[in-house]
Amino acid sequence: MLTKVNVSLKARPKSKYNILLGDGILSNWQNWLSIQCPDKQIVIITDKIVENIYAHSFSKTLTKNGYNVLILSIEPGEESKVQSTKEYLELEMLKAKFGRNTLLLAFGGGIVGDLAGFIAATYMRGIRYIQIPTTLLAMIDSSVGGKTAINTPYGKNMIGVIFQPSLVVMDLALLSSLSKILVINGLIEALKIFLTLDNKSFTYARLNLNKLLEREPHTLKSVIARAVKLKVKVVKIDEFEENLRMILNFGHTIGHALEKLSNYHILHGYAVGLGILVEAKISQLMGILSIENYELISRVLNSIGISKDMLSAFNADEIVSIAKGDKKNHSGKILFVLLKDIGEVYTKNDMVATPVDENYIIQAFNSLL
């Protein structure tokens, strides 16, 4: 059964698109691609792993049906999400004479989605693109909301733009090849959304962790749908992250610092999971979150392999130093989303991001060790 989520943006009422969630959507591509690409000019951006498993055969199918298709693949990993890769892909598109009537397909995980979306925003001053996420993390996180970006030596996602897709296609069949590690990697993003916005969904996910890890279709679809609908609700209200959308950064200030310190060897979801542990601990130490709720969060994360022992490889002072350069900070203060309760964030002066003294960060980190 197909689930359709409509995205209509408050800041731009005429900007509307759909998110399609179901099993086998890619096989029925005629139902959604034809209307999106009447000129039949398509560029597929993917990575070499996804190209071999899915994208190459999909490209051949489109070519057989009269589409002019250029498939461009990159090396998997954060090392590819940089300016030089973006320039290479854009020049290949120009060399092949693809114009403003081109539809770009971001066919892959979050790295591909972020990079391809940024290219769509800037190529010939903007072309349409469709997100086709192939990982659980990308379905829940990067494919929804229009955030696009590349990394720099100074931090992750430091250069980019918010540019909404024309459609998001989430085919559950694409998750069949995911390892358990990659399922957990995406599940953490869902837990993050539930922790900040919906106690009932957090409880549902917590009680069905084994089914989720086994990729039981009904449970997995339910969690994806819950997370996506919650994120869409936030994005509709605050597309450009002026306040409410910052709620989705819970766990990310510490998480991004851990990613950078590990030279991006730690997976994004796992880094966010450790970030949730630290940032929830900060909430508890500041007297905002109860010790009972903190311990519940810790137990749930520990049950999927996110252990505080993993923090022993990092240094608190280095984390603070990198966190000071986070792009969401304001007036030199490190901003955090803090938990008040399961499903509810702490607000001060109606703002969801709160300045936190670096001593709390160090104290939280060290207390976990």
C-alpha positions in Angstrom: 0.0 0.0 0.0 1.3 3.4 -1.0 1.6 6.2 1.6 1.6 9.7 0.2 2.8 12.7 2.3 2.2 16.2 0.9 4.7 18.9 1.6 3.4 22.4 1.3 5.6 25.1 2.6 4.4 28.0 4.7 7.0 30.4 3.5 6.3 29.5 -0.2 2.7 28.4 -0.6 3.1 27.6 -4.3 5.9 25.2 -3.5 4.4 21.8 -3.1 5.5 18.2 -3.7 4.8 14.7 -2.5 6.7 12.0 -0.6 5.8 8.5 -1.8 6.5 5.6 0.6 5.8 2.0 -0.3 7.2 -1.3 -1.7 8.0 -1.6 -5.4 7.6 2.1 -6.3 10.7 2.1 -8.4 9.3 -0.8 -10.5 6.3 1.3 -11.3 8.3 4.3 -12.4 5.9 5.2 -15.2 3.3 6.3 -12.6 5.5 9.1 -11.2 8.4 9.8 -13.6 6.6 10.7 -16.8 4.8 13.7 -15.4 8.0 14.9 -13.8 10.1 14.7 -16.9 8.1 15.3 -20.1 11.3 16.2 -22.1 12.9 12.9 -21.2 16.3 14.4 -20.2 17.6 12.7 -17.1 20.9 12.8 -15.2 21.3 10.2 -12.5 23.8 11.0 -9.7 24.7 7.9 -7.6 27.6 6.2 -6.0 29.5 3.2 -7.4 27.9 0.7 -4.9 24.3 1.8 -5.6 25.1 2.0 -9.3 26.0 -1.6 -9.4 23.1 -2.8 -7.3 20.2 -0.6 -8.6 21.0 2.5 -10.6 22.6 1.0 -13.7 19.7 -1.3 -14.4 17.2 1.5 -13.8 19.2 3.7 -16.2 19.0 1.0 -18.9 15.2 0.7 -18.4 14.8 4.4 -18.9 17.0 4.4 -22.0 15.0 1.6 -23.5 11.9 3.7 -23.0 13.2 6.7 -24.9 14.9 8.7 -22.2 18.2 10.4 -22.7 20.0 9.3 -19.6 23.5 10.3 -18.2 24.5 8.3 -15.2 27.3 9.8 -13.0 28.7 7.9 -10.1 31.0 8.9 -7.3 33.0 7.0 -4.7 31.0 6.3 -1.6 31.9 8.1 1.6 32.0 11.7 3.0 35.3 12.3 1.2 33.2 12.7 -2.0 30.9 15.3 -0.6 33.3 18.2 -1.5 33.5 21.1 -3.9 35.8 19.3 -6.3 33.3 16.5 -6.8 30.5 18.9 -7.3 32.4 20.8 -10.0 33.4 17.5 -11.7 29.7 16.4 -11.9 28.5 19.8 -13.1 31.2 19.9 -15.9 30.2 16.4 -17.0 26.6 17.5 -17.3 27.6 20.6 -19.3 29.9 18.6 -21.5 27.0 16.2 -22.3 24.8 19.3 -23.1 22.1 18.8 -20.6 20.1 22.0 -20.3 17.5 23.6 -17.9 14.9 21.0 -18.9 16.9 18.3 -17.3 15.5 16.3 -14.4 18.2 15.2 -11.9 17.7 12.0 -9.9 19.6 11.8 -6.6 19.8 8.0 -6.4 21.6 6.9 -3.2 22.2 7.6 0.4 22.5 10.9 2.2 25.8 11.9 0.7 24.5 11.5 -2.9 21.3 13.3 -1.9 23.0 16.3 -0.3 25.5 16.6 -3.2 23.0 16.1 -6.0 20.5 18.5 -4.4 23.1 21.2 -4.2 24.0 20.7 -7.9 20.3 20.9 -8.8 20.1 24.2 -6.9 23.0 25.8 -8.8 23.1 24.1 -12.2 22.0 26.7 -14.7 20.5 28.6 -11.7 18.3 25.7 -10.7 16.8 22.5 -12.2 14.2 20.1 -10.9 15.4 17.0 -9.0 13.9 13.9 -7.4 15.3 12.3 -4.2 15.4 8.5 -4.4 17.0 7.5 -1.1 18.4 4.0 -0.9 19.2 3.9 2.9 17.0 4.1 5.9 19.0 7.1 7.1 18.4 9.0 3.9 14.7 8.2 3.9 14.2 9.6 7.4 16.8 12.3 7.3 18.4 13.9 4.2 15.8 13.3 1.6 13.2 15.3 3.5 13.3 19.0 4.0 15.5 20.3 1.1 18.8 20.7 2.9 21.7 20.3 0.5 25.4 20.9 1.2 29.0 19.9 0.8 31.7 19.5 3.5 34.8 21.7 4.0 38.0 21.3 6.1 36.3 23.6 8.6 33.3 21.3 9.2 30.4 19.3 7.8 27.7 20.8 5.6 29.2 24.3 5.8 28.4 25.3 2.2 25.0 24.6 0.8 21.4 25.8 0.3 17.9 24.8 1.1 16.4 23.7 -2.2 13.3 21.5 -2.2 12.9 18.5 -4.6 10.0 18.0 -7.0 9.3 14.5 -5.5 10.7 12.1 -3.0 10.4 8.4 -3.8 11.0 6.0 -0.8 10.9 2.4 -2.1 11.1 0.0 0.8 12.4 -2.7 -1.6 15.7 -0.7 -1.7 16.3 -1.4 2.0 16.5 -5.2 1.4 20.3 -5.0 0.8 21.1 -3.0 4.0 23.2 -4.5 6.7 22.1 -4.4 10.3 24.6 -1.7 11.0 23.0 0.5 8.3 19.5 -0.2 9.7 20.7 1.0 13.1 22.3 4.0 11.4 19.0 5.1 10.1 16.9 4.0 13.1 18.8 6.5 15.3 17.6 9.4 13.3 14.0 8.2 13.8 14.6 7.9 17.5 16.0 11.4 17.6 12.8 12.8 15.9 10.6 10.9 18.3 12.6 12.0 21.4 12.1 15.6 20.5 8.5 15.5 19.1 6.5 12.4 20.0 6.6 10.2 23.1 4.1 7.7 21.6 6.3 7.1 18.5 9.4 6.7 20.7 7.5 4.1 22.8 6.4 2.3 19.6 9.9 2.1 18.3 11.3 1.1 21.6 8.9 -1.8 22.0 9.5 -3.0 18.4 13.3 -2.7 18.2 13.7 -6.4 17.3 11.2 -6.2 14.5 12.9 -3.1 13.2 16.3 -4.6 13.2 14.9 -7.6 11.3 13.3 -5.2 8.8 9.8 -6.4 9.4 8.0 -4.5 6.6 4.9 -3.3 8.4 6.8 -2.0 11.5 9.6 -0.5 9.4 7.1 1.4 7.2 5.2 2.6 10.2 8.4 4.1 11.8 9.5 5.7 8.6 6.0 7.2 8.0 5.8 8.5 11.6 9.3 10.1 11.4 8.7 11.6 8.0 5.4 13.1 8.9 6.8 14.7 12.0 9.7 16.1 10.1 7.4 17.4 7.3 5.3 19.1 10.0 8.4 21.0 11.3 9.7 21.9 7.8 6.3 23.3 6.7 6.4 25.7 9.6 10.1 26.6 9.5 11.7 25.7 6.2 14.8 27.9 6.7 15.6 26.8 10.2 15.0 30.1 12.0 13.8 28.4 15.2 11.6 25.3 15.2 13.5 23.3 12.6 16.6 23.5 14.9 14.8 20.9 17.0 16.0 18.4 14.4 19.6 19.1 15.3 19.3 17.3 18.7 22.4 15.1 19.0 24.0 16.7 16.0 26.2 19.4 17.6 28.2 16.6 19.4 27.6 14.1 16.6 29.1 16.3 13.9 32.2 17.0 16.1 32.7 13.2 16.6 32.4 12.7 12.9 35.1 15.2 12.2 37.4 13.9 14.9 37.1 10.4 13.5 37.8 11.7 10.0 34.3 10.6 9.1 35.1 6.9 9.8 32.2 6.8 12.3 28.8 6.5 10.6 26.5 9.6 10.9 23.7 7.8 12.8 26.1 6.3 15.3 27.7 9.7 15.8 24.3 11.2 16.4 23.5 8.4 18.8 26.5 9.3 20.9 25.6 12.9 20.5 22.1 12.1 21.9 23.8 10.4 24.9 25.9 13.5 25.6 23.3 16.1 24.9 20.7 14.3 27.0 23.2 14.0 29.8 23.7 17.8 29.5 20.0 18.2 29.8 20.0 16.0 32.9 23.0 17.8 34.6 21.3 21.2 34.0 18.2 19.9 35.9 16.0 19.9 32.8 15.6 16.2 32.1 14.9 13.6 34.8 17.5 11.0 35.6 14.8 8.3 34.9 14.3 9.6 31.4 18.0 9.9 30.8 18.5 6.3 31.9 15.7 5.1 29.6 17.3 6.9 26.6 20.7 5.4 27.5 19.2 1.8 27.8 17.4 2.1 24.4 20.6 3.3 22.7 22.7 0.7 24.4 20.3 -2.0 23.2 21.2 -1.1 19.6 24.9 -0.9 20.2 25.3 2.8 21.1 27.4 2.6 24.2 29.0 5.4 26.2 32.2 3.3 26.1 32.5 4.4 22.5 33.3 7.9 23.7 36.6 6.8 25.2 38.2 7.3 21.8 37.5 11.1 22.0 38.7 14.0 24.0 36.2 16.5 25.6 38.3 19.6 25.0 38.6 18.7 21.3 34.8 18.2 21.0 34.2 21.6 22.6 36.7 23.2 20.2 34.9 21.8 17.2 31.4 22.5 18.6 32.4 26.2 18.9 32.6 26.2 15.1 29.1 24.8 14.6 27.2 26.8 12.0 24.1 27.0 14.2 25.9 28.9 17.0 25.1 32.5 17.7 27.2 35.3 19.2 30.0 32.9 20.1 27.8 30.7 22.2 27.4 27.0 21.6 23.7 26.2 21.1 22.1 22.9 22.0 18.6 21.4 21.7 17.9 20.1 25.2 15.3 17.6 26.3 12.7 18.4 28.9 10.9 15.1 28.6 10.6 12.2 26.2 8.9 13.8 23.2 9.4 17.4 24.4 12.3 19.8 24.1 13.2 22.6 26.5 12.5 26.2 25.3 13.6 29.5 26.6 12.1 32.7 25.2 10.2 30.5 22.7 13.5 29.4 21.2 14.3 25.6 20.9 18.1 26.1 20.9 19.7 27.0 24.2 23.2 28.4 24.9 25.2 26.0 27.0 28.3 26.8 29.0 31.2 24.6 27.8 31.8 23.3 31.4 28.5 21.4 31.2 29.7 19.8 27.9 32.9 18.7 29.5 31.2 17.5 32.7 28.6 15.5 30.7 31.3 13.9 28.6 33.5 13.0 31.5 30.6 11.7 33.7 29.7 9.2 30.9 33.3 7.9 30.9 
